[in-house]
């Protein structure tokens, strides 16, 4: 991350650089090149100077004299001794060391490695005494120099000066230059060696370094001799080498190319981010590489503009990088949190949404995104509908829990499987085709009904809906499958369809414009049209021509005060069949508000049969009424006219009996009695028939009748009967006032009470009359302690001429209870009886209507 | 003025289609009276004709008309309606004697001008009794005005 930020910062530099590079960079490089060339030249020059100085010293007369003196076989012949020459050489050396600031030590060393003269520089050059001289035979420079041809130079690696094994501080870079010295006879005598103090030179180089670039000097091993960071100079001397390869690997690699070049090679090259010029100084055997590097291209560029701007730019660059690093640090943590949040599968809790600035904005955006993603994922996962997605090749890519349940699969197993394996093989082909067409964009969407059979044998109807999945740019990525268990829905729809389609009533749904939008089988049958001939057509075609105007008005009236209403209840409504014939209908209209306006649902019942049967019934009723009236009239007339002959028969029989009493025998008297008795009974019968027939023929005189009065009248009429039988009539409680015909009610009570007494048992007759109120009618009971009757006759007794065989000899016309029933019927009530033979009977009846 | 006999037997017009019934009524009427003249008409038409002839011939009108209701050609009710239209017969005592006990018959008879409505009892004895009661009542009542009229005429 930090690297990324730095790279970003550097990239900014590059962008700036690349804008200027063409014009400025070559000039910057040229400057660096010139600089290193100059420095290299200085080094070269100094090295050459030192070599010449050493050569001059080695060849000086004092040295030659000393060598000669020391190698002379006979030292007696010498006017000046070795010690003197040594003194002389030392003085020469002191002069040299004093004159040349870089000479820090000048020595003569014998072939055996023994120092012969040694002068050390300092504020006052010091000449070592004989006792101070050391043997350096073990040193590389001694042996290597002694091995050189005459006139050649040995140059040591550049290292730090050591005093008695310890590095002198402050660091003093030292270069040893040595050259062999031969004896007068040509044999190798020893060597002269000068220790050059390079510090002044290096300091001068540092001072001369360009302000806008860094100066590096490295040795042949890559160790820094000069480094902007002084701590890295001569680090190898302290056991921790710092090499250019570590810091500027590409530059180091580029250096390799110059290895075989001549004494000074120059070139310019770029490291990753450093512009540098390289100059190589070859002072055999050592090689030094001078590098002037501008650490930042913008600084290189700036250098061509203004020095102050360069400093400011460099500073700004530095601050930018520092800030970038800080910012990167600040950014890294939130980004790590965001990364975790994304990888954790959408938990936005850890996101630094409170962070200021861009991080906060990003975090909030990410939180929203994650929440959104999580929301969408949750919506899909928790959806009641089964949801699957498929890749373009038809394999399942995802599925939610509902899909797992519905198809009896697990997401783990299903993903990667072809989607057509969701259904059985019979349905798989069609599913595959549809899915392919959708996934390939041929069809926008598709629906497919499938039937799934679960492991438990339960059959499920499923509606699958396929939609293509596209990227935002519209590229097809696959398809989605939305599946839903429609078993119940389908069953409900099927029920609805059956309810509608198989309804015995015709159904028409008519929209606000009068168009038929639903029709069922019965409606088709009623009108004789096919479904296609009705759907979408106006319903007017179903109305007979001569009814159209009136029908339009009916419809208008209906729509002005809609509701549920019957159209054909009070009069016949006719529909027009396809063949033009009329069909009588009963129509029930219901308005249904909808988005498209008021719909009218018409329920239509073909009442052809009903109408026919009603007409038939009406006719039959009329016939029955007429025949009934005829019958009553007949009964009335017949009974009336039958009275005359009966009376005449009885009267003459009586007349005969009276007038001819004594002239006829006893038997004749008995016969005459039979005639009279028969006639009398016949007359009772005729009277009752007359009453019975008149009950239906005459208008009732309906009024409020007090049943207490009715009972008084009844007692009066039955006075003889009551007296003869010593009957007791008890009224239990109070008798009410009822609406009715008083004379009829008297007859009713007289018949019931009379019966109760007539059909008496051996006990004294006790007749109890009670009344109670029930809802909207009166209930009256007449209970007796008479002979009773078998309950299997309880319906028969109310029929005409039905007499039940009873132990007693009571006789009636057989019409008493028929008349009672007819009276109760006329009053709108019911009459019934209950009894037990020997325990009396109870006759009960109701009369609707209550006293006001 | 009416031409009715001053004295002599009581005169009854019996309007009855059934001869047996007529015989029974005559039996009941004459059971205790010998001075009773009974003329017969078999229906209302005949009865009306009888009355009109007598009125036109200036003969005495019957003292009492006993009228049955159910008769062919002209029923008792029709006869009543017609006879009361005629001013000459307005005071004529007419008794409806019938087997019918229907209230409408009773009401209608009185409304049409019958002077009395008598139900024929089933028992001959009772019938006889009823007829004699009726006879006594009407004949005694009918007598007095007749005599007064005769006095006026004299």
Interface residues (C-beta under 8 A of the other chain):
Chain A: X640 X641 X643 X644 X646 X647 X648 X650 X651 X652 X654 X655 X658 X676 X679 X680 X683 X687 X690 X694
Chain B: X18 X20 X21 X24 X27 X70 X99 X100 X101 X102 X120 X122 X123 X124 X125 X127
